[in-house]
Amino acid sequence: MQIASSISAAVITVAACGGGGGGDPVSPADAATSVDAATGDPVSLRFAAKVGAMDFACGRTYANLGAASADFRVEDLRIYLHDVVLLGAGGARTTLALDQDGAFQRANLALLDFEDGGAGCPDGTTATHTAVTGRAPSGTYSGVEFVVGVPPELDHLDASTALPPLADTTLWWVWRSGYKYLRLEGTANGGVGFPFHLGATGCPGASPVSAPSGPCAQPNLSTVTLRGFDPTAATIAVDVGALLASTNLGVNANGSAQGCQSDPDDMDCGPVFASLGLPFGSAAPGLQVLFHAP
């Protein structure tokens, strides 16, 4: 009950103030103008899951993916986003006050869900969520910024008692006591599993029954900034093909889990981390390519 109460309090604060205060467990985007959730104009940020030029579809196999041109069957795609900011002229930043739908959006956190729970995505649900909706002051916007992941103060809740969109246990990393910020499931060449689960690692003291005792060494939160388009009118592509372009999907590093589970010692993670603009080991962050504007 304590977990549910803390999230509910965050929702009330954000809805009433459009940004929250110092005690709010969901932090607003830094240095951004906010709007009361009951005012402003409706805004819908549309996202479309793609695999290269083709639409994402559960259970579909896509040819020539990755560094070794594998046939890759996709079986899930869900992504948490938070702190959505609309970008305007002269560096103006306006926080999008999210609609509180009780399912996919709560406080400043949203879950993009592109899978449909069918036979091709057996771990999912029938409901999808491909647009982040909210309110913002009337104006001209030329870009958007958001963070891929769950805010650290919410990342170590218990999914079995938390409120949506943090209530899905298939998006909860029990052994890390945290959430999977991004869950992509797939199988290469008919038999080699390559899941990509992005989440925080190096969280001291984290266990299935206790939250970390301090900050995670690798928070793995990716800030995405897209400019040069009207985010309220265009559709943002979420391109799995671009994410996996530098990854050899048909092999797995010796001694590591299948695919990339965000383990800092798993060399299979290097290329996908770079494609999300994240550092990995001693490698500097690459150029984020998963999300792109028209």
NORHUBEL-V699664 format. One record per residue. SS is DSSP state (hx for helix, st for strand, lp for the rest). NEAR is the number of other C-alpha atoms within 12 Angstrom. Layout:
BEGIN
ss = {SS SS}
near = {NEAR NEAR}
END
This chain:
BEGIN
ss = {lp hx hx hx hx hx hx hx hx hx hx hx hx hx hx hx hx lp lp lp lp lp lp lp lp lp lp lp lp lp lp lp st lp lp lp lp lp lp lp st st st st st st st st st st st lp lp st st lp lp lp lp lp st st st st st lp lp lp lp st st st st st st st st st st st st st st st st st st lp hx hx hx lp st st st lp st st lp lp lp lp lp lp st st lp lp st st st st st lp lp lp lp lp hx hx hx lp lp lp lp lp lp lp st lp st st st st st st lp lp lp lp lp lp st st st st st st lp lp lp lp lp lp lp lp lp lp lp lp lp lp lp lp lp lp lp lp hx hx hx st st hx hx hx lp st st lp lp st st st st st st st lp lp lp st st lp lp st st st lp lp st st st lp lp lp st lp lp st lp lp lp lp lp st st st lp lp lp st st st st st st lp lp lp lp lp lp lp st st st st st hx hx hx hx lp lp lp lp lp lp lp lp lp lp lp lp lp lp lp lp st lp lp lp lp lp lp lp lp hx hx hx hx hx hx hx lp lp lp lp st lp lp st lp lp lp lp lp lp lp st st lp lp}
near = {13 13 24 23 16 23 34 24 23 33 35 26 28 38 33 23 23 39 37 31 21 12 15 27 30 33 31 39 33 21 17 26 27 36 32 28 33 23 22 22 22 24 31 28 38 28 35 35 38 28 33 26 17 19 23 36 28 36 27 27 25 31 24 25 32 30 22 19 21 30 28 40 36 41 35 41 47 47 45 44 40 42 46 46 46 44 34 29 18 10 18 22 32 38 41 50 47 45 35 31 22 21 23 34 34 41 49 49 49 41 44 36 39 41 36 26 22 20 18 25 29 20 24 27 24 18 17 26 30 31 32 42 32 40 33 36 28 17 21 23 32 27 34 44 37 37 38 39 40 42 39 33 26 39 43 43 42 33 28 25 21 28 33 31 41 41 29 31 24 27 42 34 33 25 24 32 34 43 48 44 46 43 40 42 40 41 34 35 25 20 17 22 27 39 35 41 38 41 44 40 36 25 27 20 20 26 21 20 18 19 26 27 15 18 21 26 22 25 34 42 36 38 30 32 31 32 24 20 24 26 37 33 21 25 26 33 32 40 32 46 39 32 38 45 28 27 36 32 41 30 27 25 21 12 13 19 24 29 37 38 36 40 32 28 21 24 29 35 40 34 36 44 43 31 33 41 28 35 26 30 22 13 16 16 23 22 24 29 33 38 38 34 30 20}
END
